[in-house]
């Protein structure tokens, strides 16, 4: 595998190759572009339901260390619990108004709209 090749040989992985194989999501031309793109992505993520983000992260981490069947079952459980909160209704209402939805944070405080 490429990982073994890199580890055993000690050779560096060029940025373009890392991007082409999905090792990194993007390559930026300089630090300023990288910081700008990182902030745009962070704002996009921050505008999402914190319950959905937490659940997704939890399922991904669990699935990494378990069988496919166990991961799917765990994901189903998280999806069912996620359906019990009001974020889906908030998203649907905002979509109908053609607005960005506002979700409460995990602590219960109302989040502000992301500046996209």
Number of C-alpha atoms within 10 A of each C-alpha: 5 9 9 9 10 12 10 9 9 9 9 8 13 8 13 13 12 14 14 12 10 10 12 12 9 13 14 12 7 8 9 10 12 14 12 12 14 12 13 15 13 12 15 14 13 18 19 20 22 18 17 17 13 12 18 15 11 14 20 13 12 16 18 10 10 12 11 11 10 13 18 15 14 17 19 13 13 17 15 10 12 15 12 9 12 13 20 16 12 15 18 13 14 14 12 8 10 9 12 16 22 18 23 15 15 12 7 8 9 11 17 13 16 16 9 10
